[in-house]
Amino acid sequence: MEDNRKRTEYNELLIKEFQGKDPILDIAKIESTFHNGTRESFEVDGNTYYIPWLLNILMMAGT
């Protein structure tokens, strides 16, 4: 989970820095979004962190 927290925080920093200046391809958003538009996430201390949905499925399957 710590990796995903850091990943989300880093992604948010990049978006803050470059939004409106350069086009952004938000790969983290793409990876965490299901086909129906919902996103895979978890919360810690009131903060939402996103996780690639496929990675979460694999972790739950024990692989």
C-alpha positions as CSV (number, residue, x, y, z in Angstrom):
1,M,0.0,0.0,0.0
2,E,2.9,2.4,0.7
3,D,4.0,2.2,-2.9
4,N,0.5,3.2,-4.1
5,R,0.4,6.1,-1.6
6,K,3.7,7.5,-2.9
7,R,2.5,6.9,-6.5
8,T,-0.7,8.9,-5.9
9,E,1.1,11.7,-4.2
10,Y,3.7,11.9,-6.9
11,N,1.1,11.9,-9.6
12,E,-0.8,14.7,-7.8
13,L,2.4,16.8,-7.7
14,L,3.0,16.3,-11.5
15,I,-0.6,17.3,-12.3
16,K,-0.3,20.5,-10.1
17,E,2.9,21.5,-11.8
18,F,2.0,20.9,-15.4
19,Q,-1.8,21.2,-15.6
20,G,-2.6,24.0,-18.0
21,K,1.0,24.3,-19.2
22,D,1.4,21.0,-21.1
23,P,-0.8,18.1,-22.1
24,I,-0.9,15.4,-19.4
25,L,-1.4,11.7,-20.1
26,D,-2.5,10.5,-16.6
27,I,-1.4,6.9,-16.8
28,A,-2.2,6.4,-13.1
29,K,-5.8,7.4,-13.7
30,I,-6.1,5.2,-16.7
31,E,-4.7,2.2,-14.7
32,S,-7.0,2.7,-11.8
33,T,-10.2,3.2,-13.8
34,F,-12.5,0.3,-14.5
35,H,-14.4,0.0,-17.8
36,N,-17.5,1.5,-16.1
37,G,-15.7,4.6,-15.1
38,T,-15.2,3.9,-11.4
39,R,-11.7,3.9,-9.9
40,E,-10.0,1.4,-7.6
41,S,-8.9,3.1,-4.4
42,F,-8.3,2.8,-0.7
43,E,-8.4,5.4,2.1
44,V,-5.9,6.0,4.9
45,D,-6.4,8.8,7.4
46,G,-9.1,10.4,5.2
47,N,-6.9,10.5,2.1
48,T,-7.8,8.6,-1.0
49,Y,-5.1,6.7,-2.9
50,Y,-5.6,4.9,-6.2
51,I,-4.3,1.5,-7.2
52,P,-4.2,-0.1,-10.6
53,W,-7.3,-2.3,-10.7
54,L,-5.5,-5.3,-12.3
55,L,-2.8,-5.2,-9.6
56,N,-5.4,-5.3,-6.9
57,I,-7.1,-8.3,-8.5
58,L,-3.8,-10.2,-8.7
59,M,-3.0,-9.3,-5.0
60,M,-6.4,-10.6,-3.9
61,A,-5.9,-13.8,-5.9
62,G,-2.6,-14.4,-4.1
63,T,-0.3,-14.3,-7.1
